[in-house]
Amino acid sequence: MNKLMRILRHRWWDEADTRRLLGEDALQRLEQRVQASEARHTGEIRLCIEGSLPMSYLWRNADARERALTMFGKLQVWDTEDNNGVLIYLLLVEHRIEIVADRALARRVDQGQWDAIVHGMCDTFRAGRIEEGLNRAIDAVTELLVQHFPLPAGQAGVNELADRPHVR
């Protein structure tokens, strides 16, 4: 797709489209699912859902991965005590999914496992079930975090990041 067509596609999507696909009720359910997940491990999960890329990304032909890495920093997912935060990034206009894990978790999970999570999300997104796809991703990331960073018995987790999905 040429650059002009890509820019036009992105300009047709905005936050209102994102909120139409994922209403307030869905956002609350996703927030609760993240909270329930984080009660089982010491990691942090952040969801970032964007309708389109900012114009500055489009002009320089940047991709969803670059944006996900930027949001990983902006949302401070990299700044957790145990370096085990995970960003699940969804770019709706391009149907792109990116998962960015901080270094402590990234050292323990190979790329094939991340790819399998993304693949599982794609199937539900193609069917128009955005919330279900995000739930699958949260559940899969939760299992990895429980495996590698379980919450010690009798200990309460510390919530270092917002659980509410970041929507733009």
N, C-alpha and C positions, 0 to 999 in steps of 0.2 A: 504494500500500500504506500502511495507516495505521501510525502510530508504534509501537503495541504489537505488531503483527504483525512489523514490521521488527526490533524488539528481540528477540522470541522466535526469529526465524530466526537472528539472530546468536548468541544464547546456545546454540543447538544445535551450533554449530561451535566447535572449539577447536584447539589446536596438534596434538593427536593426530590429528585429521582431516586436517590439512595434511600431517603426516608420513606418514600412510597413503597419501595421493595421491602424495607425492613422498618415497620412501624414501631411506635413506642412500646407496645406490648412485647414484640420480638426482642427489642433492645434490652428490656428489663429481664426477659427470660435468659438471654445470653449473659447478661451481667451476673445473674444468679448462678448460672452454670459455671462461670469462671470462679465465683466465690466458693462454690461447692468443691471445685477442683483444687483450689489452693488450700483447702482444709486438709488435704491428703499428702501434701509435699511442701518443700521449702522454696519451690520455684515461683515465678510470677508469669502470668499469661496476659498479654494485651492483644485485643482485636483492633484492627484499623481497617475501616471500610470506606473507600473513596469511589465516587462516581467516575471521576476523571482525573487526569494529571493536571497540575498547574501549568500555565502557559510557558513558564520558564523551562520546564522539562520538555515540553513539546518542541520549542524552538531549537533546542540542542539535540533533539531526537533521543532523549533519555528514555529508559524503559522502566517497567514496573519494579524490577529488582533494585534499580538505583533508588527509586522512590521509597521502597520498603526499607532499604538500609538507612535512608535519611530519617524516616519516621521512627525507626528503631532508636536512633539517637534523640530525636525531638521528644519522643514519649518516654525517654529515659529508661528504656528496657535494658540497656547495657549497664545501668548503674545500680544493680541489685547487690546486696551483701555477698551472696554466694555466686555471682556471675552466672545465674541459671535462668534468666528471663527468656521468654519466647514471644516474638511478635508474629501473629497470623495476619497477613495483609491481603486484602481483596480489592482489586481494581475492576469495578463492574463493567465499564465500557469495553474493556479488552478481554474480559473474562479471564483475568490473570490472577493467580494465587502465588504468594511468596511466603515462605516461613523463614524467619531469621532467628537463630538461637544464639545466645551469648556463649562465650568461649568455654565455660565449664561443661555445659551440656553438649555443645558442638563437638568437643573432644570425645564424647562417649557414644554419640549417635552418628551412624554413617549416612551418607547422602541417600542411599537407597531407601532408608526408613522415612526420611523426609519426603522423598518422591512418592512413596506409597500413600502417605497422608494426603498430599496434594491430589494425587490421582483419585482417591476416594471422595474428595470434595468435588472434583470436576464432574463426576457422574451425577451428583445431586443438583449441581448448579445448572447443568444442561437441561435438566428436567424442571428448572425454575424454582427449586426448593432451596433458597439461599440460607435460611435459618438452619435447616437440617444439615446442610453442608458444613456450616460453621460449627454446629454441635458435634459433628463427626470429627472435625479437626481438633476441637477442644478436648474431646474424649481421648483421641489418639495421643495428643501432646501430654495430657494428664497421665496416661499410662507410662510414657517415657520418663516423666518427671518422678512419678511414684517409684519406678524401677531404680532410677539413679540418684534421686534426692528425696527419699521418704521422710515424712515428718516423724520424728521420734515419738514413741508412745507416750501419751500423757502431756505432750507439749503442744501448745497452741502456736499456729503460724503467725508470722508478722506480715501484715499486708503492706508492701512497699510501694505498690503502684495502683492506680485506679482500676477498678474492675469493669467499669462502664465502657462499652465499645466506643472508640473514637470514630466519629462519622463526619465525613466531609463530602 
